[in-house]
Amino acid sequence: MAAHTSQSVAKAAGDGVGDDTAARGRSRWTDSKAPGGTKAGLRRALATHWYAWTMIAPVVLVLGVIIGWPLVRGIYLSLTDANERNVSRTIGARHIEATYEFVGLDNYVDVLGDPVFLQRLVWTVVWTVACVSITFTLGLVLANMLNRDFKGRAAYRMALILPWAVPGFVSVFAWRFLFNRDNGILNKILDGGGIAAVPWLDDPTWAKFSVVAVNVWLGVPFMMVALLGGLQSIPGELYEAAEMDGASAWQRFRHITLPGLRAVSMTVILLSTIWTFNMFPVIFLLTRGGPGDSTEILVTQAFREAFVSSPRDFAGSATWGVLILALLMIFALVYRRSLRKQGEVW
């Protein structure tokens, strides 16, 4: 009888707890669904986290000014026929109002239907894949080498990081001098060995090889430093245990190093892809898109439309820019989905 009574009391207490929990759940659900629930929640969030909102407000404002407004303006111009002749301008004391008109998606139809777009897109993709894959491979090799203890390791690290410390335009101009067909150091060395001079920047094939080599040289330090940080975060006990189990160097690299670097690798590959896809300085300063237009990528074509063509086509340049942004957004979304399928949270 006592046992029966205690079970009844426990059941009643449990029911009370369940009812109380359900009531709180219904209360929260009702508050969120109430007409003013969303506004009240927003007010509570602002009141609770006002300091955080205050700290990020300047950053949001600056980003809105230097990124948001140009982006909106560029999208708008891509829907017009704006060029050098019909935009607002001031000549002396006379101000001429803008006369360009809204044309809708005509610019996108023209660009996407132009064979030039496909040519630029193909070379841009080839250039990006080549640069990122070579940069990642070299960065991984160097990071593994520098992760070991040996004499003079600090000096080697400083020497390999040096290209990252030098301003990009200085490095490109130095490489342009090295690639000079008549007076460049590389051809002088080849001439000393009895090899004919190589038209590094004058032949389309060699020019493509040259821009890839320079961009790889500039990108390896970042990739190496990032991967080196990832290697140093892998516990050494894993390698010791694998070595005691008789695992070879390749097996340790495959089953410990690569999985341990997955998170870092995915991030640096994404960043490197976006940077390389938009790498204007190397192409423009080294070859100006030449010889002819053999090394022209999408971003340099957008620059050519706005600043080289006559009349300068601002609407066309904006259209190229919006298409570049759309391509990168599509790549980022596909990349994120593939990572989620592999179990990576990003």
C-alpha positions in Angstrom: 0.0 0.0 0.0 2.9 2.4 0.9 4.6 1.5 -2.3 1.4 2.2 -4.3 1.0 5.5 -2.5 4.6 6.6 -3.2 4.2 5.7 -6.9 1.1 7.8 -7.1 2.8 10.7 -5.5 5.8 10.4 -7.9 3.5 10.2 -10.9 1.6 13.2 -9.8 4.8 15.2 -9.3 6.0 14.1 -12.7 2.8 15.2 -14.3 3.1 18.5 -12.6 6.7 19.0 -13.9 5.5 17.9 -17.4 2.6 20.3 -17.4 4.9 23.2 -16.2 7.4 22.5 -19.0 4.7 22.3 -21.6 3.2 25.5 -20.3 6.6 27.3 -20.5 7.0 25.9 -24.1 3.5 27.1 -25.1 4.2 30.5 -23.5 7.4 30.9 -25.5 5.7 29.7 -28.7 2.8 32.1 -28.0 5.1 35.0 -27.4 7.1 34.4 -30.6 3.8 34.1 -32.6 2.2 37.2 -31.0 1.8 40.2 -33.3 4.4 42.2 -31.3 6.6 39.2 -30.4 9.2 39.7 -33.0 9.6 43.4 -32.2 9.7 42.7 -28.5 12.4 40.1 -29.1 14.4 42.5 -31.1 14.1 45.2 -28.4 15.3 42.7 -25.8 18.2 41.7 -28.0 19.2 45.3 -28.5 18.8 46.1 -24.8 20.9 43.0 -23.8 23.6 43.3 -26.4 23.7 47.0 -26.9 27.5 47.1 -26.3 28.2 44.6 -29.1 25.9 46.4 -31.5 27.7 49.7 -30.7 31.1 48.1 -31.4 30.1 46.6 -34.8 28.1 49.6 -36.0 31.2 51.6 -37.3 32.3 48.5 -39.2 28.9 48.0 -40.7 28.7 51.6 -41.7 32.2 51.6 -43.3 31.4 48.4 -45.2 28.1 49.8 -46.3 29.9 52.9 -47.7 32.9 51.3 -49.4 31.3 48.1 -50.5 27.5 48.3 -50.3 27.0 51.6 -52.2 29.5 50.8 -55.1 27.8 47.4 -55.4 24.3 48.8 -55.7 25.6 51.5 -58.0 27.3 48.9 -60.2 24.2 46.7 -60.4 22.2 49.8 -61.4 24.7 50.9 -64.1 24.7 47.4 -65.5 21.0 47.9 -66.3 21.6 51.1 -68.3 23.5 52.2 -71.4 25.9 54.5 -69.5 29.1 55.3 -71.3 31.6 58.1 -71.5 29.4 60.2 -73.8 26.1 60.1 -71.8 27.1 60.3 -68.1 27.0 63.6 -66.2 30.2 65.5 -66.5 31.6 69.0 -66.1 33.6 70.7 -68.9 35.0 73.9 -67.7 32.2 75.9 -66.1 29.5 74.0 -68.0 27.8 71.0 -66.4 26.2 68.4 -68.6 23.5 66.2 -67.2 23.4 62.5 -67.7 21.3 61.2 -70.6 21.8 57.4 -70.3 18.7 55.3 -70.1 17.5 52.1 -68.5 17.9 49.1 -70.8 17.1 46.2 -68.5 19.0 43.0 -69.1 20.2 43.9 -72.6 23.8 44.3 -71.4 23.8 40.8 -69.9 22.4 39.3 -73.0 25.1 41.0 -75.1 28.0 39.9 -72.8 26.8 36.4 -72.4 26.2 36.0 -76.1 29.7 37.4 -77.0 32.3 34.7 -77.7 34.8 36.9 -75.8 33.1 36.2 -72.5 33.5 32.4 -73.0 37.2 32.9 -74.0 37.9 35.0 -70.9 35.9 32.6 -68.6 37.8 29.5 -69.8 41.2 31.1 -69.4 40.2 32.6 -66.0 39.1 29.1 -64.7 42.3 27.5 -66.1 44.5 30.3 -64.5 42.7 29.9 -61.2 42.9 26.1 -61.0 46.5 26.1 -62.1 47.6 28.8 -59.6 45.6 27.4 -56.6 46.6 23.8 -57.1 50.3 24.5 -57.6 50.3 27.0 -54.7 48.6 24.6 -52.4 51.0 21.7 -53.3 54.1 23.8 -52.9 52.8 25.4 -49.7 52.0 21.9 -48.2 55.5 20.6 -49.1 57.3 23.6 -47.6 55.1 23.6 -44.5 55.9 19.9 -43.9 59.6 20.7 -44.3 59.6 23.6 -42.0 57.5 21.7 -39.4 60.6 19.6 -38.6 63.5 20.5 -36.3 66.6 21.4 -38.1 69.4 23.9 -37.9 68.5 27.3 -39.4 64.8 26.7 -39.5 63.9 30.3 -38.5 66.1 31.7 -41.3 64.4 29.5 -43.9 61.0 30.5 -42.6 61.9 34.2 -42.9 63.3 33.7 -46.4 60.2 31.9 -47.6 57.9 34.5 -46.1 59.8 37.4 -47.8 57.8 37.4 -51.0 54.6 38.0 -48.9 56.3 41.0 -47.2 57.3 42.8 -50.5 54.5 44.9 -52.0 52.8 43.1 -54.9 53.5 45.7 -57.6 57.2 45.8 -56.6 57.4 42.0 -57.0 55.7 42.0 -60.4 57.9 44.8 -61.7 61.0 42.8 -60.6 59.7 39.7 -62.4 59.0 41.8 -65.5 62.6 42.7 -65.5 63.7 39.1 -65.1 61.4 38.1 -68.0 62.8 40.7 -70.3 63.6 39.0 -73.6 66.8 41.0 -74.4 68.2 42.1 -71.0 66.4 39.8 -68.6 68.5 37.8 -66.1 66.7 34.5 -67.0 67.6 34.8 -70.7 71.1 35.8 -69.8 71.5 32.6 -67.9 70.0 30.6 -70.7 72.3 32.3 -73.2 75.3 31.4 -71.1 74.3 27.8 -71.4 73.9 28.0 -75.2 70.1 28.0 -75.1 68.2 30.5 -77.3 66.3 33.3 -75.5 62.7 32.5 -74.4 60.0 35.0 -75.3 58.6 34.9 -71.8 56.1 37.8 -72.3 56.0 37.9 -76.1 54.5 34.5 -76.8 51.0 33.6 -75.7 51.9 30.2 -74.3 55.0 31.5 -72.5 53.1 34.5 -71.2 50.5 32.3 -69.6 53.2 30.2 -68.0 54.9 33.4 -66.7 51.8 34.9 -65.1 51.0 31.6 -63.4 54.6 31.4 -62.1 54.6 34.9 -60.7 51.2 34.4 -59.0 52.4 31.2 -57.5 55.5 32.8 -56.2 53.4 35.5 -54.5 50.8 33.1 -53.1 53.1 30.3 -51.7 54.0 32.2 -48.5 50.4 32.7 -47.4 49.6 29.1 -48.1 52.7 27.8 -46.4 52.1 29.9 -43.2 48.5 28.8 -43.0 49.2 25.1 -43.5 52.2 25.3 -41.1 49.9 26.6 -38.4 47.5 23.7 -39.1 50.4 21.2 -38.9 51.5 22.5 -35.5 48.0 22.1 -34.2 48.0 18.3 -34.9 49.0 16.4 -31.7 52.4 14.8 -31.9 51.2 11.7 -30.0 49.3 10.6 -33.1 52.5 10.4 -35.2 54.3 8.6 -32.3 51.5 6.0 -32.0 51.3 5.5 -35.8 55.1 5.1 -35.9 55.0 2.5 -33.1 52.3 0.6 -35.1 54.7 0.4 -38.0 53.0 3.0 -40.3 55.2 4.4 -43.1 55.8 8.1 -43.7 53.2 8.1 -46.5 50.6 6.3 -44.3 51.2 8.9 -41.6 50.8 11.7 -44.0 47.7 10.2 -45.6 45.9 9.2 -42.4 47.0 11.9 -39.9 48.4 14.9 -41.7 45.8 15.3 -44.4 42.7 14.8 -42.2 44.2 17.1 -39.6 44.7 19.8 -42.2 41.2 19.5 -43.7 39.6 22.5 -42.0 42.6 24.8 -42.7 42.9 23.5 -46.3 39.3 24.1 -47.1 39.5 27.7 -45.9 42.8 28.6 -47.6 41.7 27.0 -50.9 38.5 29.0 -50.9 40.3 32.3 -50.1 43.0 31.6 -52.6 40.4 30.8 -55.3 38.6 34.1 -54.8 41.8 36.1 -54.7 43.3 34.4 -57.8 40.0 34.7 -59.8 40.2 38.5 -59.2 44.0 38.8 -59.4 44.2 42.0 -61.4 47.7 43.3 -60.5 49.7 40.3 -61.8 48.0 40.2 -65.2 47.8 43.9 -65.7 51.3 44.9 -64.5 53.1 41.9 -66.1 51.5 41.5 -69.5 48.7 44.1 -69.7 46.6 41.2 -70.9 48.9 40.4 -73.8 50.4 39.5 -76.0 47.2 40.5 -77.9 44.6 39.4 -75.3 45.9 35.9 -74.6 46.3 36.5 -70.8 43.2 38.6 -70.4 41.0 37.4 -67.5 37.5 38.5 -66.6 38.5 41.2 -64.2 41.0 42.8 -66.6 38.4 42.7 -69.3 36.1 44.7 -67.0 38.9 47.2 -66.5 39.4 47.4 -70.2 35.8 48.2 -70.8 35.8 51.1 -68.3 39.2 52.7 -68.8 40.7 51.5 -72.2 37.9 51.2 -74.7 36.7 54.3 -76.6 34.2 55.4 -75.6 34.6 54.0 -72.2 31.7 51.6 -71.5 30.7 52.0 -67.9 27.6 49.9 -68.2 29.5 47.1 -69.9 32.2 47.2 -67.3 29.6 47.0 -64.5 28.0 44.1 -66.3 31.3 42.2 -66.3 31.8 43.0 -62.6 28.3 41.7 -61.6 28.8 38.5 -63.6 32.2 38.0 -61.8 30.4 38.4 -58.5 27.7 36.0 -59.5 30.2 33.4 -60.5 32.1 33.6 -57.3 28.9 33.4 -55.2 27.8 30.3 -57.1 31.2 28.8 -56.5 31.1 29.6 -52.8 27.6 28.1 -52.5 28.6 24.9 -54.3 31.8 24.7 -52.3 29.9 25.1 -49.0 27.4 22.4 -50.0 30.2 19.9 -50.9 31.8 20.6 -47.5 28.5 20.0 -45.7 28.1 16.7 -47.5 31.6 15.7 -46.3 30.6 16.5 -42.7 32.5 19.8 -42.5 30.7 22.7 -40.7 31.2 25.9 -42.6 
